[in-house]
Amino acid sequence: MFRTKLYICTYNNHFMGICSEEKRLLIEEVGLHLEDSHKLTPLASRIYAIMILSSDEGFSFEEIMTITQASKSSVSANISLLVQLNYVEFYTKTGDRKRYFKGTNNYLKLTLQEYLTTIDKELKLVKKINKFNKVNNPTKFIENESMGVFFQEYLTTQKENLKTTIEKMRAFQNQDKGL
């Protein structure tokens, strides 16, 4: 009989609850990725990673404080940031004054939208560079035209792929909500 070994999860040697070694390592890996790719603080990254890797029931503010062993003001500031970025939402339970926080299920769509914005900016810049070199550096443009055009085509294809995927996600979410 195979049994999953459970660990006390920690972040910076702070208690984060009971979880498997796999989840503990994945929380850390996802947290580091979120820090780097979304420029989140270490605490916001870990809170969001925990939300991504946990059930949709979410956590109370007090539970998040216990899990992360962070101060009330630190947790409050980082949860406020995550709510403002639309990564985390809160809800209340009937008869309970506490707010519960959970991931918004928008992580992948928001990430693709960020990529789309970046690609769109880069595509506009590449078009300007190609146009400028065509007029002001004709020899260079003729010698390197294909490289600039290849890159512009690549970015255009990426932009269209992102738009299509985002639209599929939007349609799926609307279907799931019965809209």
C-alpha positions in Angstrom: 0.0 0.0 0.0 1.4 3.4 -1.1 1.1 6.2 1.4 1.9 9.8 0.8 4.3 11.2 3.3 3.0 14.4 4.8 5.1 17.3 5.8 4.7 20.5 7.8 4.9 23.1 5.1 7.1 26.1 5.8 8.1 29.3 4.0 11.3 30.9 5.4 11.0 28.4 8.3 7.4 29.5 9.1 4.6 27.0 9.5 2.2 26.8 6.4 0.1 23.8 7.4 0.3 20.1 6.7 0.9 19.1 3.1 2.8 16.6 0.9 6.4 17.2 0.1 5.3 17.6 -3.6 2.9 20.4 -2.7 5.4 22.1 -0.4 8.0 22.1 -3.2 5.5 23.2 -5.8 4.3 26.1 -3.6 7.9 27.3 -3.4 8.5 26.8 -7.2 5.3 28.6 -8.2 6.0 31.3 -5.6 9.5 32.0 -7.1 8.0 32.0 -10.6 5.3 34.5 -9.6 7.9 36.7 -7.9 9.9 36.8 -11.1 7.2 36.9 -13.8 4.6 39.1 -12.1 7.0 41.1 -10.0 5.1 40.2 -6.8 6.6 40.4 -3.3 7.8 37.1 -1.8 4.8 37.0 0.6 2.2 37.8 -2.1 3.7 35.2 -4.4 3.5 32.5 -1.7 0.0 33.5 -0.7 -1.1 33.3 -4.3 0.8 30.0 -4.9 -1.1 28.5 -1.9 -4.4 29.7 -3.4 -3.6 28.2 -6.8 -2.7 24.9 -5.3 -5.6 24.6 -2.8 -9.3 24.0 -3.0 -11.7 26.7 -4.0 -12.9 27.0 -0.4 -10.2 29.6 0.3 -8.8 30.7 3.6 -9.8 33.2 6.3 -7.4 36.1 7.0 -6.4 34.5 10.2 -5.7 31.2 8.5 -3.4 33.0 6.0 -1.6 34.7 8.9 -1.1 31.3 10.6 0.0 29.6 7.4 2.5 32.2 6.4 3.4 33.3 10.0 3.5 36.9 8.7 2.3 39.9 10.5 -1.2 41.2 10.2 -0.1 44.3 8.4 2.1 42.3 5.9 -0.7 39.9 5.2 -3.2 42.7 4.8 -1.0 44.6 2.4 -0.2 41.6 0.3 -3.8 40.4 0.1 -4.9 43.9 -0.8 -2.4 43.8 -3.6 -3.6 40.4 -4.9 -7.2 41.5 -4.8 -6.4 44.8 -6.6 -4.6 42.7 -9.3 -7.6 40.5 -9.6 -5.6 37.4 -8.6 -7.5 36.8 -5.4 -11.1 37.5 -4.5 -13.0 37.3 -1.2 -16.4 36.1 -0.1 -18.3 35.8 3.1 -20.3 32.9 4.5 -23.9 33.3 5.8 -23.8 34.1 9.5 -20.0 34.5 9.5 -18.5 38.0 9.6 -15.1 36.7 8.4 -13.9 37.2 4.8 -12.5 34.2 3.0 -9.9 34.6 0.2 -9.4 32.4 -2.8 -7.8 32.5 -6.2 -10.0 34.1 -8.9 -9.4 31.3 -11.5 -8.2 34.1 -13.8 -4.4 33.4 -13.4 -3.9 31.8 -16.8 -6.1 34.3 -18.6 -4.4 37.2 -16.9 -1.0 35.8 -17.7 -1.9 35.5 -21.4 -3.3 39.0 -21.4 0.0 40.3 -20.0 1.9 38.4 -22.7 -0.5 39.8 -25.3 0.2 43.4 -24.1 4.0 42.7 -24.2 3.8 41.2 -27.6 1.7 44.0 -28.9 4.2 46.6 -27.7 7.1 44.7 -29.2 5.3 44.3 -32.5 4.6 48.0 -32.7 8.3 48.7 -32.0 9.5 46.1 -34.6 7.3 47.7 -37.2 8.7 51.1 -36.4 12.3 49.8 -36.6 11.6 48.1 -39.9 10.0 51.2 -41.3 12.8 53.4 -40.1 15.6 51.2 -41.5 13.8 50.9 -44.8 13.8 54.7 -45.2 17.0 55.7 -43.3 19.2 52.7 -43.7 18.2 51.2 -47.1 21.4 49.1 -47.5 21.0 47.6 -44.0 17.3 47.1 -44.6 17.9 45.2 -47.8 20.6 43.0 -46.3 18.6 42.3 -43.1 15.0 42.7 -44.3 14.2 39.0 -43.9 15.3 38.9 -40.3 13.1 41.9 -39.3 10.2 40.5 -41.4 10.6 37.0 -39.8 10.5 38.5 -36.4 7.5 40.7 -37.2 5.6 37.6 -38.6 6.5 35.6 -35.5 5.1 38.3 -33.2 2.0 38.7 -35.4 1.4 34.9 -35.2 2.0 34.9 -31.4 -0.5 37.8 -31.0 -3.2 36.0 -32.9 -2.6 32.8 -31.0 -2.9 34.6 -27.7 -6.1 36.4 -28.8 -7.6 33.1 -29.9 -6.7 31.3 -26.6 -7.9 34.2 -24.5 -11.2 34.2 -26.3 -11.6 30.4 -25.8 -10.9 30.9 -22.1 -13.5 33.7 -21.9 -16.1 31.5 -23.8 -15.4 28.6 -21.4 -15.8 30.8 -18.3 -19.0 32.3 -19.7 -20.3 28.8 -20.5 -19.4 27.6 -17.0 -21.4 30.5 -15.5 -24.3 29.8 -17.8 -24.0 33.1 -19.7 
